[in-house]
Amino acid sequence: MTLEKLLSYEWGIMAPEFTILIVATLLSLIDLFMPAKASRRPLALFGLLGVVIAIVFAVFQIGEPTTSILFDTYRFDSFALAFKLLFLVATGLILVLAMDYEGQHNWQYRGEFFYLLLTALLGAMMMASSADLITLFVGLELLSISSYILAGVRKTNLQSNEAAFKYVVNGGIATAITLFGMSYVYGLTGTTNLYGIAEGLTSPIVEQNKFLLLMAFVMLLVGLSFKIAAAPFHMWAPDVYQGSPTPVTTFLSVVSKTAGFALILKIFLISFLSVQGWHNTVVLDLQPYIAFVAGVTMIVGNVIALRQRNIKRMLAYSSIAHAGYVLVPFVSLSLLVFKATWFYLLAYLLMNIGAFAVIQFVTEREKSEDMTAFSGLYARSPFVAVMMSVFIISLAGLPFTAGFIGKFGIFMSALGTGHYVLASVMVATTVVSYVYYFNVLVHMYFRKGILERIRPSIGMLVVMIVCAVGTIAFGVYPAAALEFFHNGFDMSQLFVK
Amino acid sequence: MNPIIWIIPALPLLSFVLLLLFGRRLKEASALVGSLLTFGSLILSLVIFAGQWGGESVKATMEWLAIGDTVLTVGYLVNPLNALMLVIVSLVSFLVQVYSRGYMHKDERFPIFFAYLGLFTFAMLGLVISPNLLQLYIFWELVGVGSFLLIGYYFYKRDAREAAKKAFIMTRIGDVGLFIGMILLFWQVGSFELDIIFDAVSGGDISEGWITLTAILIFVGAIGKSGQFPLHTWLPDAMEGPTPVSALIHAATMVAAGVYLVAAMFPLFEASETAMTTVAVVGGFTAIFAATIGLAQADIKRVLAYSTVSQLGYMMLALGSSGYVAGIFHLTTHAFFKALLFLAAGSVIHAVHTQNIHEMGGLWKKMKWTAPLFLIGAMAISGVPLLSGFFSKDEILASTYADGRYGLFWIAVVAAFLTAFYMFRLFFLVFTGESRSSDKKLKVHESPGVMVFPMVVLGILAIVAGYINTPMSTLLGDYLAQNQYLDIHHHETHWWIPVVATGVSFLGIFMAWLVYAKKKVARLSESAPDFHYILLNKYFIDETYDYSFVKGTRGFSYLWYYVDRFVVEGIVQLVASVVSWFSKIGSKVHNGQVQIYGSVAFAGMAILLLIVAWLGGYLT
């Protein structure tokens, strides 16, 4: 590759990525030269600034035509942008949480906490934009490895160490399975480019070896289910979520999971649908497996959550269940899949970050992650209790919240395409979920706790309010988000090389 | 005027949010916040109401959700009926909040009470301006939630908890009917919008059978909410809530929602003779049925509760007899005099600390304001001429007669007699004679001004509200007739109907006077003890439910218990042991056995791959 060629690429499409990269690099350098005892709080502010600048770049990119660079391995399109915006907004909110976490704890992480969040974010963004299995994999690993360290960032905390260790081992297994699946796909089609794979799949040789192809995709599905914490690769999630620092848990349950969905959507939709259209037989063959995974995930997540006393662990199972819900539109496979998935992920982002913000606030003051930490919260801080109620109601999927609209949309897409079993599983498990969600409400309002008043910091307040307002606003007037998505993002771009 | 309409329900919602967040700091100033915001709603409602005289119906919607080709909308609809309801709801809610300032004084959870009132008012206001069934249904459920919270306000009392649960479950039974009706209508018409449904009905796009079915299902919802037979049992129990709540729920809001629903869906009902007859018969039966129970109750609030059930029956009877105006008219006047009666009863309870009328008596001299106000309310509900109840009841009787339902007409006349009788039984027992209180030292005080003021306002309304629609001037009728989907016809007036109504009303009062003030005639409990016993026990409806449904279900469950024990349990045991086996593994995993996680993932993958292979026929 000549320098000329290199310079001729439209690097502008990577502006948000570059911003994050530069900020992360600078942060690590500044951290290196800062006095050991100095507060690392300004680093977080700097990181936040970087995220905001990246958001601005990304917003200006809305409506830009599809561009691909670096021999079609990296691609800018509406799909990538829509997901990048989610990653950026979520990471921004999480950085604010992380800042507050520093205020409460004295652990020695020397700033790596902040720039590792950014490198993980960078990995997620790469995953959204890649058009090649190799770059996808690099993005995936960048995200994963950063997350492994983040999970164990409280070096002296045994739980945190355990979390990190389990995360690494499981991640390794998942990566191996994913790579194995990818190697089959490569072997069958002779290319790693997603669009090339799509074309390659039409060849008669592949048709004859459909079995191998299905196996390859099932392995990919299993490997990638690790990232979204869906069955059968969900078991790490409760331990890791419980052991990690709360901002990291939030990151894992929101950004990392959303990136996983972006990846799955991308690999499966492009390689199957861009050439052969919606009625490809392989897609139809694969549908039952995804439906199976979705159903099992919903059941496992919601049923086991019932027994949890640790609030972070409970939300971990709840997030497993939510992964099951998000897989549902994927089964129904229509153009609505993007709208439904994106909206659900947006709602999930808001309500989950909000809920974790409250959890971080409460558990740190109580020094306990048990459900009883929430007892009598309404008496101690009515504001926080009301905020938590909004998030819980949304997570449970009741009307006037974004969670309801998201779930309703998914439910309708399943009904509309005749997946009645899956729709019923969804309804049944949702009903089950009411029990453990409302348990939190009962604790907050009807149980007596200590009566000492507690007050959240400004940063916490901002995160809670932003999330609650978003949750309610998109619940009352979802058209705001859906119009934005509809007008700004043309998802059919994904299928045009 | 468009933005105003949104603000009307938004203000009580704001009150709810504010009080929930800052109630602790506001303490008893919460009442001020709640009342002022609701007063704002009242003023705006009056503006809307004024604009509806001769004005056009206003409907505005915006897209809420688009699923495939189906677009769901939210918005508001203002027509004469809705505007009238806005005024009634916000007015009564405002007065109740002012009253509660005095009644709930020194209650520990004072701000929460007002927050709930705000939520409830919001739900009810949102309900009456809903332009489509889906939105209506959401608010309908929200009203249910609000009533649950309010009835169960004294949640530390077992009865209150039970009553709240009962109210919620009983109305939920009705709601299922409404929900199915709504879905069926959507299936038939393809829209939840009321006007589209009405167009389809009048255009003959739905068959007669479907209209009847959906109308009756929707009426089932109304039966639940409005406490009609056989789903009425929650309503008297709901008296466990604080008295201002009873006034709010029973006068203008929750129970009126059922009547409102039938009125709002009137074009649908009108299209089916069967549905109309169902409404009329259920209404007429409830009217007399509840009135007889009211004869024997000893709890002042329960008497009023059964009277509410009975009066709601009247309204349904009117609607079922094509008496649209009569039904709404009675809804309006009833809202005022029933709120008045409840608030006055609350004032009495506040003074004597008991709800048992046999322990009251002789309060006329001691409660200079409450007693005459209660008398006004009692006279209004009994249909004493020139008070509001007289005109509206007369209108109902007239429209029932004009519709040719002579049997129901005479039932309604008898119910009117019973109403006058039990209301004045209440009046004479509570206010005249000597005090029968067991606590001789009890000093009875008139309630504070903040409680008297709302009663005075309602007292005036209970007198004058009737003049909006007299045989001479059909003001309300003309106003309500400005609805393109309604065909309101004036029926001819029979001079003898008001005479009969007046006659039975005075007869009832006279009888009550003979029995309870003069004590010339033996009481029901002495002259017909068996009948009295039946009435006292409310026809054993609760017991019937208990024996048929609850015990039946329990018996059924015993049957299943044995099936379960010997058949299912074996399987369950197996499953349970598998689960516990898993949980054992889970706990091992906590000790660091991360291998298990990997094994599960591999096992999962292996299963999936096996299925692939098996389905693909590669294993054979």
Chai-1 contact restraints between the chains, C-beta under 6 A:
chainA,res_idxA,chainB,res_idxB,connection_type,confidence,min_distance_angstrom,max_distance_angstrom,comment,restraint_id
A,K166,B,V594,contact,1.0,0.0,6.0,A-B,restraint_1
A,V169,B,V594,contact,1.0,0.0,6.0,A-B,restraint_2
A,N170,B,Y597,contact,1.0,0.0,6.0,A-B,restraint_3
A,I173,B,G598,contact,1.0,0.0,6.0,A-B,restraint_4
A,F211,B,G616,contact,1.0,0.0,6.0,A-B,restraint_5
A,F211,B,Y618,contact,1.0,0.0,6.0,A-B,restraint_6
A,L214,B,V612,contact,1.0,0.0,6.0,A-B,restraint_7
A,M215,B,L609,contact,1.0,0.0,6.0,A-B,restraint_8
A,M215,B,V612,contact,1.0,0.0,6.0,A-B,restraint_9
A,V218,B,L608,contact,1.0,0.0,6.0,A-B,restraint_10
A,V218,B,L609,contact,1.0,0.0,6.0,A-B,restraint_11
A,V218,B,V612,contact,1.0,0.0,6.0,A-B,restraint_12
A,V222,B,M605,contact,1.0,0.0,6.0,A-B,restraint_13
A,P232,B,V600,contact,1.0,0.0,6.0,A-B,restraint_14
A,P232,B,A601,contact,1.0,0.0,6.0,A-B,restraint_15
A,P232,B,G604,contact,1.0,0.0,6.0,A-B,restraint_16
A,F233,B,A601,contact,1.0,0.0,6.0,A-B,restraint_17
A,M235,B,Y597,contact,1.0,0.0,6.0,A-B,restraint_18
A,M235,B,V600,contact,1.0,0.0,6.0,A-B,restraint_19
A,W236,B,Y597,contact,1.0,0.0,6.0,A-B,restraint_20
A,Y289,B,L608,contact,1.0,0.0,6.0,A-B,restraint_21
A,P382,B,L21,contact,1.0,0.0,6.0,A-B,restraint_22
A,F383,B,L21,contact,1.0,0.0,6.0,A-B,restraint_23
A,V386,B,L20,contact,1.0,0.0,6.0,A-B,restraint_24
A,P399,B,I138,contact,1.0,0.0,6.0,A-B,restraint_25
A,M412,B,I67,contact,1.0,0.0,6.0,A-B,restraint_26
A,G416,B,G68,contact,1.0,0.0,6.0,A-B,restraint_27
A,A479,B,E63,contact,1.0,0.0,6.0,A-B,restraint_28
